[in-house]
Each structure stands twice: as structure tokens, then as C-alpha cells.
Amino acid sequence: MYTIKELSNGVKVLIEDMPNFNSISLGVYYKTGSKDERDDELGVAHLLEHMVFKGTEKRTAKEISEEIDNLGGHINAFTSKEITAFYTVTLSEHVEKSIEILSDILLNSTFTEENLEKEKKVVIEEIRMYQDMPEDLVHDINSEEIVSGALGRNILGTEESVNSISRETLVNYFQKRYTTNNMVISIVGAIDFDSIIGLLEKYFVTERENIEVARENVDFTIKPSHNIIRKDINQVHLCFNTKGLSYLDKNKYVLSVISNILGGNMSSRLFQKIREERGLCYSVYTYVSSYKNGGLFTVYVGTTKEDYKEVLEMIKEEFEDIKNNGVSLIELQKAKNQLLSSMIIGLETSKSRMSRMANNYIAHGRVLEIEEIIKEVNSVDEEKIVSLAKEIFKEEYYSSTVLGEVNEEN
């Protein structure tokens, strides 16, 4: 059971006491990501995530790493399109030190010109690394080609955009977005509530000016198109898409069940038909991208230039089959079991529970109870599946991105 506390500066703190855990996971989540960047700031959210680890007023980058390593702990961060988060995982007895280090990098980073220029080179190498990984690259290209505006853009930015980010741009973004009104703290472990709140008050309540900036409400618009991206590689990597759902949509669990039935595991329809029966691929799976104002449902397949057109037709055939004929009771129950077991098994670490609480609160303004989710998943039936399939499996929503040695005229 979780508890919500509020610091004296208004920051919400989500706490789940797990007395049998020996670790404490603590995350600071900001309701900002690449979708909040202006056109002249592409990549700044991700670059800033890197920069807070590069030195503070009292620690060098090496000292930040060494202090956490000396505790046997772990510190990391991530940037998504809607969230940026920083977190530590340590043994319970080291919780004060982890709070102090997190507060130091988030409140006292110096963002020196020297470190900025070095870290730009690191991020550009990260961009180049993904350029050499076509199975990953195709998803970024697919998003850019199919989704209009900020939510379609690559989180990393481009080499050109990253090189153009000045220290002033970085600091301005930090001051606008890394604010108490944009921030949630999530903690899971064996916790003394009063002690934790006291430590957070000590290290996170400062007199730093809080610039009130409303979060931008970015529309989610799909551009139905079919794109060939030529690249000299052995495989053809393709993403086939249709309309998805917002994470606020009541049918999101229905879509999760459909995704599992189509491509969620080795016994799924597409895995069996495309790989096992026809031998047309090695990797095939489905996934859902959900944002506040919409979403995308995607099938990925790694195949050949001779077979990719046939694979695309097979995907559409399965979409049509679910829309017209529904699913079997065995498929339905298996998908529910898969989703629920994955969720419950995933809650066996303090880090996963911390992440779940923060993401739930940011999305819904509350933390969804496990029992509530189980009830929603179990309520999915064939009628709901067919109804949603008829809504989203339509030619007008279909789009694709094909990456490989393929001629456009094909």
C-alpha cells in the first residue's frame, strides 16, 4: 500500500513501505521530456540528463560515480518523450547518502562549458551507435515518419541539433522544466516514514527560484504513409502501424490483450505464422506506444527484401481476421495470464515498484491499485476485442516504414 506525502515546497512524495526488502529505490521524476522541446532545442532534454552527472559545486563526475559505487549502489537516469527521471538503488542503510547525492546533482550541477562540449561528443557517438543498429534505428525512423510534431521526433536529437545546443539553452531548459511543480519523488523499500520525509526536507527543499511553466499540451497526430528508407544492410526491417490509444483510454487493456495475442510471445499468431510456419523472419513482435493524447500500435519484423511485401500482407490478414472473426477463448485467457503474470512478477523489485508508482501518478494523478488493474484485464472479453479491432484495424490508419536494400518502386 502506498502513501502520498507533501514536502514543504509542494513536491509530492510517493512512498511504499516494503519491510521485507533490503534495498531502497528512490527516483526523482520530472514531467518533461523531448516533446517539450522547441524546434531549436532538439535533444536538449536527453543532453541535460547526461550533464547533471558531469559535476556539481562539490563533486566531480568521477566522485559522483565513486561515491555510489563505494556503497555498492546504482545510479542512473532516462529520458522519454514525456518524462525524465533520475534514480538510485542502494541498501537501506545507505538511503541518506543516495538522497544527498541525487539532490546534489539535481540542484547544484555546474554545467560548465568544458563538460558540455565533451558530453556533446558522447551523445553524438550514441546517435551514431544507433545508426549502426538497424533493428533499433527503424523504430526511431518509423516514429519520425508516421507521427507529426514533437512526439514523433528522436529523443536523442540529431548530430546537428546537439552540436548547436549552447550552455544558455541548456540552463534555460533546466530552469524552466526542472521545477518543484513539475516533480514527483517515488520511494520503495523498508522505510521509516518520518525519517525519509525529514531527509527529503533537508536535501530537496531549497530557496531556488521556481519558474512556473505550464506543461505544453502536444497533439498526437498520425500521418498514414508508407515509407522506404534505403540502407545497405542484409536484412529488411519493417514497422507496420495502425492507430493506438492514449494511456488514459479505458480500452488500453483491451489493446494490450490484442497486442499479446498478435505478437506478444512465441505462441502468438504472427510469430507462429510468419516465423514458424513460413520461416520468413527471425524476429517478430508487437508493441504499443501510448501518450497522453494518443498512441500507435506497431508490428516489427526483420525479414528479407524478397519477402517483406508478403509479410506486410500477412500482418494485415491477421488484423482483418481478429476484426471479422474475433479470438478464441484459449487465446484470450492465455493473453490475460501473460499480461497479469508479467505485471506481478515485475513488481518483485523495489526499482520496478518505484517506477510503477511514479509513472502511474504522473499519468493519472494517482497510483492504480494492482487489484484494479487485474479486474480491468480480466474484464476483457471477445466482444470488447472485436469492437476495438473494428475501430483501429482500418486501411485509413495503416502506415509502414521499411528499412533496407529495397527499391522504392517495389
PyMOL commands that set and color helices and strands:
alter all, ss='L'
color gray80, all
select helices_A, chain A and resi 34-36+39-41+44-51+61-70+92-107+113-131+134-146+150-152+159-164+167-177+180-182+193-204+252-263+269-277+308-325+329-345+350-364+370-378+382-392+395-397
alter helices_A, ss='H'
color red, helices_A
select strands_A, chain A and resi 2-6+12-17+23-30+74-79+84-91+147-148+183-189+221-222+226-230+236-243+284-291+294-303+399-404
alter strands_A, ss='S'
color yellow, strands_A
deselect
rebuild
show_as cartoon
